[in-house]
Structures are given as structure tokens and as C-alpha cells.
Amino acid sequence: MSSNSKRSFGKNSIFGYKNRNISVTLTRKYRYNINEIAPIFWRITFDRKFKHYSTGFEFSKEEWDDVINKELRKHKNFKDTARGFLDKTLRSLIDELAENNSFSFEALEERLKGDENETETADETISVNDAFQAKITSLEEDNKIGNASIYITTFNALMRFKYYKYLNSSKERKEFVSRCIEKKRVRVGKDVITVNETISFDEITPQFLEECEKFWLETSIEYATIGIYMRTLRSIVNNNEGKEAYLIGEKYPFGVRRGRYAIPEGGRREIALPIEDIWKVEDYETDDEILATARDIFVFMFYCNGLNYGDLCRLRYSNIDASSKEIIFQRKKTLRKGEAPTFIYAPILPSMVEIINRQGNKDQDGYIFPFLNGIEPVDKNESKIKKIIRLTLDPINTSLKTIAKELKLDPNLSTSYTRNSYSSHLTNELLISPIVVRKMIGHSTKKDVTAGYVNLNAKKRREMNLKLLNPKKKYSTIDSGKSVEVG
């Protein structure tokens, strides 16, 4: 087991490459014992199946971790050879076949004839790991970072259970359970529990799921969270993208009938804070810059119509309209070619100005906040932007859990709470029309025939959001009603 990883999903491969629905990665393939000397293969995935192409190299787990995470001179020959084969042979062949819509393993192997690489075909269908990775990649490409994090968290929880099953002695199992409890809320840093195992779909049986539930309970995971994990796994099993599900008929493990696994009831976990708890976070004082940044970002997201973290990172000073005293932007996830743009109008409140002055860029020609500094917001940089958003979100959510613990708030506190807290308070406490709330947060109102009659001007939007401010707090920025000054 490794206690550190460069990415939260659990990295066990390098030199990744993708063209349409064809992906390539270099991976270590062991059969039984993770610590055995195991061969390194090119793993090519296409149409939910994959094959392995031998490199002729093999490494132990420790050596492979060094290959992935370190730049050691002794591995230079291997890396140069692998990179050269990918760039000069595999990539060009795959690109050519993909562009002609003629890719198949047979066609690739025909083109590779004469090469010393040999094909291993023992695995005919993709694993649970592969299905999770594909889903996570798809969500990240659609900028659904929050949803992707649920799949990542579920995957990591499954990996911990699979590792637990490998432990032979009760002492080892007890120690691992204790470690999982201790590090339960650690999401980033060297103390994160990262386990790389492989789970096949054939393993997903009712007995496997029952044992998994028992393990999660032992590690102090609540039934509501277990329900989320199991529904996420069920979604993976069912997510056939227009094809047959991974498990069908008698092999399908979920259900209420006898002999199948019933997902624990727990309902949808409430992720909305009372307004008083939002104010507690806003009033939280600390000398720790990391905690202070997490606090400010959380509060800004709440007051800014509950916008999500990805949209916050993309905000630019050009989104500020001084005449209406609002930030005007489009949600990234709703941008679709051929559709009329839907804009969100977020009144700039005194608290938001204070946070921009503390956390924002002093140069007002680019992004409001510094997370994406140096990256132009153009299509070719989109993958880099999404990666930065994902990497910077984890430490913020980890810090929010620290703040929640000190303030005795919901221990699962994260940036995801801001959107639900904003809409919940407007709807349930201020009794504002759900149509208005949907317009404020950027949800579609196309199916509501009365939505066309609801039009808010800047003054009304501002009056509504000002009611969210803590009446006992004295803000240093005075809202004169005449102008908005930032900086």
C-alpha cells in the first residue's frame, strides 16, 4: 500500500494518450501478489475492451512507483524507449486508423507485424477500475468536477476494501481499519490513504457488496454515505452508454429480492447549511492562510448566487459590470453550441468586495482569483484548466472540514454546500419563488410556462441577496448604492 499519490484517483500508469474512444497507457500488470516482479505493458482500450502489448520490461511495485513518481537516471533508458515507441509508432498508427474510422485490434496488430511486441489477450472486458476511470474522465471533460469527486471518492473506498480483503491476519486488518478511521477526512497530502488494486466486474456479487458494507461500517462510514457509494457503483454497473450493462440477469447483484444486495436507505444527504452556520464560517478567524483562503472562497461562492468552484476560478474582472454592480457570467456546464446563452447576474455585496480585496489579483486585467493565473481561457487550454481546478479544490475542501470541526458544524462541509445553502435559504426562509431561485442560480426554466413572466432587474436581485448578509456584522466596504469599488 502506498500512502501518497500524485492524483486522487490512484495512479498506476504513465504515458497516457487518447484519440476519440481509443486510449493508451503504460501500466504494470501483476496477477496475484502486488509485490511480485511484474511485466510492463502498453494497455490499449477500445469499445469497452482492451489488450496488452508487451514492452519486454518488468518491475517490482517499489521500482514501478519510482518510475512513475521520480526522475531517476537508472530508468532513463526505459522511459526513452517507451516514449519513443509511443510517439513514433503507436500514436501515428492509432491516429491514422481512427481518422479513417477503421480502428480495431486486428487492424492495429496487422500494422504492428514485424515489431517485437506481443499481444496478451487474457483480459477481454474492462475492469471496474477502467469503467470508473472512463466515467471520471468524462465528467471532468464536461466540467462536472463535483460529480467526478463522488466517483473518485467511491472508487478509493472500493480500493480500500479490496486491499483489506488481501490482508491475512486479524492484526493487519485491525490496524488498517484504525488507519482508515484516523485518516477518514484526509483528502490531500502525504497522509492520504491511496491503494491501487484491481476489481473485475465478476467480483461484484451480493456477498462482495455485503462484505464491503460491513468494512465501511467498521471504518466509521455512515449508512447515508454507504448508500451514496453503492448507488454510484450501481451506476457504473448500469452505465452501458447505449450498450448492454456490465452485469445482467442472474449476475446482476443489486435489488430487493432475495439473494441480491439491497442498498441501504438513507435518502439524499442534506448538504445545505442554515444561514446562521454560513455566518459562523464567515466570522471564523485564523492566522492560517490556507484556512483563511478556504473560508473566503466558501463565503464568496455562497453570496455569489451559490456559484460552483469551477465557475469561480474562471471569473474575470471583465465579468464585473460596474453600472449594475453585478458579476455577469455563464455557467461552464450550460455552455452548448447552438443554444441561446443563459447569463447569471450576481449582485456584488460588501462581503464579496472584501474577499476580492483579500484574495483577488491586484492586476485587474485577468482572472479575479489567482487559481488560473497564466492560463488563457481558450479551448486548447481547457484540459489544463480543468486539472488546475481539480487540484486546487481538494485542499480547500480539506480545510473546510477543519473549519467545520472547530465550529462544530457538519463534518462533511465542502464547497458543494454553497449552492444548496443559497437556494435552500431563498426558497425555505425568504419564501422566494422557486422560478426566481432557478434563474438566480442558472437552472433551466424552459419547462415552466410561467417563467417567461418572471423578470428581475438589478435592483430587485440586489435587494434579495442583501437579505443574506449577517445583520450583526460590520462590513468595511459600505454599500452606497451608487458604485462598486474593488481594490
QUIUR-V900959 format. One record per backbone hydrogen bond with DSSP energy under -0.5 kcal/mol. CO is the residue of the C=O (numbers start at 1). NH is the residue of the N-H. Records with the same first field share a line. If there is no record, write none. Layout:
CO->NH  NH
//
This chain:
2->194
7->10
12->28
14->26
17->24
19->22
21->47
22->19
23->45
24->17
25->27  43
26->14
27->41
28->30
29->39
32->34
33->36
36->38
38->59
39->29
40->55
41->27  43
42->44  53
43->25  45
44->51
45->23
46->49
48->126
49->46
51->44
52->54  120
53->42
57->40
59->38
60->64
61->65
62->66
63->67
64->68
65->69
66->70
70->72
72->75
73->76
75->79
76->80
77->81
78->82
79->83
80->84
81->85
82->86
83->87
84->88
85->89  90
86->91
89->93
90->94
91->95
92->96
93->97
94->98
95->99
96->100
97->102  103
98->101
104->108
105->109
106->110
107->111
108->112
109->113
110->113
112->115
118->54
119->121
120->52
122->124
127->131
128->132
129->133
130->134
131->135
132->136
133->137
134->138
135->139
136->140
137->141
138->142
139->144
140->143
143->145
144->148
145->149
146->150
147->151
148->152
149->153
150->154
151->155
152->156
153->157
154->158
155->159
156->160
157->161
158->162
159->163
160->164
161->165
162->166
163->166  167
164->167
169->173
170->174
171->175
172->176
173->177
174->178
175->179
176->180
177->181
178->182
179->183
181->184
183->186
185->187
189->192
192->194
193->195
194->2
195->197
199->128  129
200->203
201->204
203->205
205->209
206->210
207->211
208->212
209->213
210->214
211->215
212->216
213->217
214->218
215->219
216->221
217->220
222->226
223->227
224->228
225->229
226->230
227->231
228->232
229->233
230->234
231->235
232->236
233->237
234->238
235->239
237->246  247
238->240
240->243
248->251
249->252
253->261
257->260
260->262
261->255  263
274->277  278
275->279
276->280
277->281
278->282
279->283
280->284
281->284
287->289
288->292
289->293
290->294
291->295
292->296
293->297
294->298
295->299
296->300
297->301
298->302
299->303
300->304
301->306  307
302->306
303->305
304->307
308->312
309->313
310->314
311->315
312->315
315->368  369
316->319
317->320
319->321  328
320->322
321->325  326
325->348
326->321  328
327->329  346
329->344
331->334
332->335
334->336
336->339
341->343
344->329  346
345->347
346->327
347->349
349->352  353
350->354
351->355
352->356
353->357
354->358
355->359  360
356->360
359->370
362->364
363->366
366->317
368->361
369->372
370->373
372->375
374->376
376->378
378->381
379->382
381->385
382->386
383->387
384->388
385->389
386->390
387->391
388->392
389->393
390->394
391->395
392->396
393->397
394->398
395->399
396->400
397->401
398->402
399->403
400->404
401->405
402->406
403->407
404->408  409
405->408
410->413
414->417
415->418  419
416->420
417->421
418->422
419->423
420->424
421->425
422->426
423->427
424->428  429
425->429  430
426->432
433->437
434->438
435->439
436->440
437->441
438->442  443
445->448
447->449
448->451
450->453
451->454
453->455
457->461
458->462
459->463
460->464
461->465
462->466
463->467
464->467
465->468
466->469
469->471
470->473
473->475
476->478
478->480
//
